[in-house]
Amino acid sequence: MALGHTTCAIAGAGPAGLMLGMLLARAGVDTVVLEKHGDFLRDFRGDTVHASTHQLMVELGLGDKFRKLAHQRIHCLQVVTDDGPHTLADFRRLPGKFKYITFLPQWDFLNFLLEEANRFPNFRLVQNAEVTGVTTAGGRVNGLRYTDADGEHELRAELTVAADGRRSALRQSAGMRPQVFGSGMDILWFKLTKEDSDPGGMVGRLSDGQLFVRIERLGHWQAAIAIRKGGYEELRAKGLEAFRATLAELTPFLAGRLEDDLRSWDDVKTLDVQIDRLRRWWRPGMLCLGDAAHTMSPIMGVGINLALQDAVAAANVLAEPLRDGALNDEHLAQVQKRRETATAITQRIQRFLQSRFLEPWIRGEGKSTTPVVLRLMKRLPPLQAGPARAMAIGLRPEHPIDLLR
């Protein structure tokens, strides 16, 4: 179905795309969001909703409605070594009202944003529409191409936004190539049965070159284990029974349910961990946000929240000029300037943690003794506030301007 023209065309109905679309529609900007899938039902997408996002919902007048969505609250992040439990981040030490992080299925969050966006007649979501590239005129991006059941179409726009993820087709079509920082690890995700007697929370288990994380969800455990980059086939060659035995040794109370929960390798999903960032997030007529501008490591679980902060910053800068027909390149540069430093520092922290701690550990260079930083935090509990703030609030939380409220 051909759409013709809009003020802002957004590729990707993820957290960044839907948040930006909703905010621009609230400000009176005609906005179309295109999504290649027909629904949001995909497992192992980022589900971590941090304190900064809860505060944002309050500022948008959506706090009470948002908190009614079924979610799991986590008040601290624990790491269990062979010496016992240690608290890495205590969210109860956060400033402000929200002294926790939550786990909320991403599809519920996206449906929440969509429901709010649909209140505005100048918002439209088009699903089963795969964006394939940009259209240009005179060196400026002036829209995008997409395919649906009826064939290929073009949508003209004053601004085209790539919010279509780490493998952004829109970004690639525009000739924008990110700087790749590399990673020596991958993550295997899977679900495990949760029983009422299980100890709850968010727990990382470190032991003899293994890092296993379990996150308490409503009705199940979301679990992950870190492996060497490209090490999945080697793990598979050892057999599923050996994999189950490793998990049982790391967390014995799970042992009796692993055979039923992990019946085949189809129950295990691989996340290719990468960190990258565009040197320039925009070109005339186009802006990249979220993973399309900067792919984050799963460390600290900040991906969704940084994408949302990008969207708020973009709406703050762009809503008025888009509505008034006065958008120029300087506005796009302002969005990058606003968000780039916080993003780069967060990635630098992630790269440090990966290269200096996690990757050596999973290569077998780690020792079974407790890392110094965990022993120090146990001795001086106020230090647990630092990691909590870095995760739950971040370096530069954004707040919507009056035009968006």
C-alpha positions in Angstrom: 0.0 0.0 0.0 1.6 3.3 -1.1 1.7 6.0 1.5 2.9 9.0 -0.5 4.3 11.7 1.9 4.7 12.5 5.6 6.7 14.9 7.7 8.8 12.2 9.5 9.2 8.6 8.3 10.7 6.3 10.9 12.1 2.8 10.0 11.6 0.4 12.8 9.0 0.1 15.5 11.4 -0.7 18.4 11.8 1.4 21.5 13.5 4.3 19.8 11.2 4.3 16.8 7.9 4.1 18.6 8.9 6.5 21.4 10.0 9.1 18.8 6.9 8.6 16.7 4.7 9.0 19.8 6.4 12.1 21.0 6.4 13.8 17.6 2.7 13.0 17.1 2.0 14.5 20.5 3.7 17.7 19.3 1.6 17.8 16.1 4.0 16.3 13.6 2.7 14.0 10.9 4.6 10.7 11.5 4.7 7.3 9.9 6.5 4.4 11.5 7.2 1.3 9.3 7.8 -2.1 10.8 8.7 -5.2 8.8 7.0 -7.6 11.3 3.3 -8.0 11.9 3.7 -8.0 15.7 6.2 -7.4 18.5 6.3 -11.0 19.7 10.1 -11.9 19.7 12.0 -13.5 22.6 15.2 -12.3 24.1 14.9 -8.7 23.1 16.0 -6.2 25.7 13.4 -6.2 28.5 15.2 -4.1 31.1 13.3 -0.9 32.0 15.4 1.4 34.2 14.6 4.1 36.7 15.3 6.8 34.1 12.5 5.3 31.9 10.0 5.2 34.8 10.8 8.8 35.5 10.3 9.7 31.8 6.9 8.0 31.9 5.9 10.2 34.9 7.0 13.3 33.1 4.9 12.4 30.1 1.8 11.9 32.4 1.9 8.1 31.7 3.4 6.9 35.0 0.3 5.4 36.7 -0.8 3.6 33.5 2.8 2.3 32.8 3.2 0.9 36.3 0.0 -1.2 35.8 1.8 -3.3 33.2 2.9 -6.7 34.7 6.6 -6.5 35.4 9.2 -7.8 37.8 11.1 -5.4 40.1 14.7 -6.0 40.9 16.2 -4.1 43.9 19.8 -5.3 43.6 22.2 -7.1 41.3 24.0 -10.0 43.0 27.1 -11.9 41.9 27.7 -15.3 43.4 31.2 -16.7 43.4 32.6 -19.8 44.9 33.1 -17.8 48.1 29.4 -16.8 48.3 27.0 -14.0 47.4 28.1 -10.4 46.8 26.1 -7.3 45.8 27.4 -5.5 42.8 24.6 -2.8 42.4 22.1 -1.8 45.1 19.3 0.1 43.4 17.8 1.0 46.8 20.6 3.5 47.0 19.4 5.4 44.0 18.2 9.0 44.3 14.6 9.8 43.4 11.4 7.8 43.6 12.4 4.7 41.6 14.8 2.6 43.6 14.7 -0.4 41.4 14.9 -1.6 37.8 12.1 -3.7 36.2 11.9 -6.5 33.7 8.9 -6.0 31.3 8.4 -8.0 28.1 9.4 -5.7 25.3 6.3 -6.5 23.3 4.2 -5.2 26.3 6.2 -2.0 26.4 6.0 -1.5 22.6 2.2 -2.1 22.6 2.0 0.4 25.5 3.8 3.1 23.4 1.7 2.2 20.3 -1.6 2.5 22.3 -0.5 6.0 23.4 0.7 7.0 19.9 -2.6 5.8 18.3 -4.4 8.5 20.3 -3.1 11.1 17.8 -4.6 11.3 14.3 -1.2 12.4 12.8 0.5 9.1 13.8 0.5 5.9 11.8 2.1 2.5 12.2 2.5 0.4 9.0 3.3 -3.2 9.8 4.5 -5.9 7.4 6.4 -3.1 5.6 10.1 -3.8 5.2 12.2 -0.7 4.7 14.9 -1.4 2.1 16.7 1.9 1.6 16.6 5.6 1.2 15.5 7.8 -1.6 17.6 10.9 -2.4 17.5 14.1 -4.4 20.2 16.7 -4.8 22.4 14.9 -2.2 19.7 14.9 0.4 17.7 12.0 1.8 14.1 12.8 0.9 12.3 9.5 2.0 12.6 5.8 2.0 11.7 2.7 0.0 9.8 -0.2 1.5 8.1 -3.4 0.3 4.9 -5.0 1.4 2.4 -7.5 0.1 1.6 -5.2 -2.8 5.2 -4.7 -3.9 7.8 -1.9 -3.6 6.8 1.7 -2.7 8.4 5.0 -1.8 7.5 7.3 1.0 8.6 10.9 0.8 9.5 12.7 4.1 11.1 15.9 5.4 13.0 13.7 7.8 13.8 10.0 7.6 14.9 8.3 10.8 16.8 4.9 10.9 15.6 3.2 14.1 15.8 -0.3 12.5 18.5 -1.8 14.7 22.1 -3.0 14.6 21.8 -4.3 11.0 19.9 -1.2 9.7 19.0 -1.5 6.1 18.4 2.3 6.0 21.8 3.1 7.4 23.5 0.8 4.9 21.6 2.2 2.0 22.7 5.7 3.0 26.3 4.7 2.9 26.8 5.2 6.7 29.3 2.7 8.2 29.8 2.4 11.9 33.2 2.1 13.7 33.3 -1.4 15.1 35.1 -1.9 18.4 34.9 -5.7 18.4 34.0 -8.2 21.1 35.6 -11.4 22.2 32.4 -12.9 23.6 28.8 -14.0 22.6 25.8 -14.7 24.8 23.5 -17.7 24.8 19.9 -17.0 25.9 17.4 -19.5 27.1 14.3 -19.8 29.4 14.2 -22.0 32.5 11.3 -23.0 34.7 10.9 -20.9 37.9 9.5 -22.5 41.0 8.1 -20.7 44.1 11.0 -22.0 46.3 13.7 -20.5 44.0 15.8 -17.7 45.3 14.7 -14.6 43.3 16.3 -11.5 41.9 19.0 -10.9 39.2 22.1 -13.0 39.9 25.4 -13.6 38.1 27.3 -16.8 38.8 31.0 -16.7 38.4 33.1 -19.9 38.7 36.2 -21.3 36.9 35.8 -19.5 33.6 32.0 -19.6 33.6 29.6 -16.6 33.7 26.0 -17.6 34.1 23.2 -15.0 34.6 19.6 -15.7 35.7 17.0 -13.0 35.7 13.7 -13.5 37.6 10.8 -13.0 35.3 7.1 -13.4 35.9 6.7 -17.2 35.4 10.2 -18.2 34.4 13.9 -17.5 34.5 15.5 -15.6 31.7 19.0 -17.1 31.6 22.2 -16.5 29.8 25.7 -17.8 29.7 28.7 -16.1 28.1 31.0 -17.9 25.7 34.0 -17.1 23.6 33.2 -15.3 20.3 32.5 -18.0 17.8 32.5 -20.7 20.4 29.0 -21.9 19.9 29.8 -24.8 17.5 32.5 -26.0 19.9 30.0 -26.0 22.7 27.4 -27.9 20.6 30.0 -30.5 19.7 30.4 -31.4 23.3 26.7 -32.2 23.4 23.6 -30.8 25.1 24.0 -33.1 28.1 27.4 -31.6 28.9 25.8 -28.1 28.6 23.1 -29.1 31.0 25.7 -30.5 33.4 27.6 -27.2 33.4 24.5 -25.3 34.3 23.6 -27.7 37.0 27.0 -27.4 38.6 26.8 -23.6 38.5 23.3 -23.4 40.0 22.3 -26.8 41.6 18.7 -26.0 42.3 18.0 -25.9 38.5 19.4 -29.4 37.9 16.1 -31.3 38.0 14.4 -29.2 35.4 17.1 -28.7 32.8 16.2 -31.8 30.8 12.6 -30.6 30.3 13.6 -27.0 29.7 16.4 -27.6 27.3 15.2 -30.4 25.0 17.3 -29.4 22.0 19.7 -26.7 20.8 16.6 -25.0 19.3 15.9 -23.8 22.9 19.1 -21.8 23.0 19.5 -18.6 21.1 22.8 -16.9 20.2 23.4 -13.2 20.6 26.3 -11.9 18.6 27.8 -9.4 21.0 29.1 -6.3 19.3 29.8 -2.7 20.1 29.9 -0.1 17.3 29.1 3.6 16.8 28.6 5.9 13.8 31.1 8.7 13.6 28.3 10.9 12.3 24.7 9.9 13.1 23.1 12.0 10.4 23.3 13.1 6.8 21.1 15.8 5.2 17.5 14.6 5.6 18.3 11.6 7.7 19.1 10.7 11.4 20.1 7.4 13.0 19.0 6.5 16.6 19.3 3.6 19.0 21.2 0.5 17.7 21.3 2.0 14.2 23.6 4.7 15.6 25.3 2.8 18.3 25.1 -0.9 19.1 25.6 -1.6 22.8 26.9 -4.6 24.6 24.3 -6.4 26.8 26.5 -5.5 29.8 24.5 -3.3 32.2 21.3 -3.9 30.2 21.2 -0.2 29.0 20.3 -0.8 25.3 16.6 0.0 25.6 17.0 2.9 27.9 19.7 4.6 25.7 17.5 4.2 22.7 14.6 5.9 24.6 16.9 8.7 25.7 18.0 9.2 22.1 14.3 9.4 21.0 13.5 12.0 23.7 16.5 14.1 22.8 15.6 13.9 19.1 12.0 14.9 19.8 13.1 17.8 22.0 15.3 19.2 19.3 13.3 18.3 16.2 9.6 18.6 17.0 9.2 22.3 16.6 11.3 22.7 13.4 9.5 19.7 11.9 6.1 21.1 12.8 7.0 24.5 11.5 8.7 23.3 8.3 12.1 24.8 9.4 14.2 21.7 9.8 17.9 22.0 8.8 21.1 20.1 9.2 22.1 21.9 12.4 19.1 20.4 14.2 20.3 16.9 13.3 23.8 17.7 14.4 22.4 19.0 17.7 20.8 15.6 18.4 24.1 13.8 18.0 26.0 16.4 20.1 23.4 16.0 22.9 23.7 12.1 23.0 27.1 11.2 21.7 29.3 11.8 24.8 27.0 9.8 27.2 26.9 7.0 24.6 30.6 6.9 24.0 31.4 6.8 27.7 28.9 4.1 28.3 30.4 2.0 25.5 33.9 2.7 26.9 32.8 1.3 30.3 31.3 -1.8 28.5 34.5 -2.4 26.5 36.6 -2.1 29.7 34.5 -4.6 31.6 34.5 -7.0 28.6 38.2 -6.8 27.8 39.6 -6.6 31.3 37.3 -8.9 33.1 34.6 -10.9 31.3 36.5 -12.0 28.2 39.6 -13.2 30.1 37.3 -15.0 32.5 35.5 -17.0 29.8 38.8 -17.8 28.1 39.7 -19.7 31.2 42.1 -17.0 32.6 39.8 -16.2 35.5 40.2 -17.7 38.9 37.6 -19.1 41.1 38.4 -16.6 43.9 36.2 -13.6 44.2 37.3 -10.5 42.2 38.8 -7.7 44.2 36.0 -5.2 43.2 33.3 -7.5 44.7 35.2 -8.0 48.0 35.6 -4.2 48.2 32.0 -3.5 47.7 31.0 -6.1 50.3 33.4 -4.3 52.7 32.1 -0.8 51.8 28.4 -1.1 50.8 28.0 2.6 49.8 30.1 1.8 46.8 27.2 -0.3 45.5 25.4 2.9 44.6 27.9 3.7 41.8 27.1 0.7 39.5 23.4 1.1 40.4 23.3 4.7 39.2 25.3 3.9 36.0 22.8 1.2 35.1 19.5 2.6 36.2 19.9 6.3 35.5 22.8 6.7 33.2 25.1 9.5 32.4 22.7 12.0 30.8 19.0 11.2 31.3 16.7 13.2 29.1 13.5 15.0 30.0 10.8 16.0 27.6 10.3 19.7 26.9 6.9 21.3 27.5 5.9 20.9 23.8 5.9 17.1 24.3 4.2 16.8 27.6 
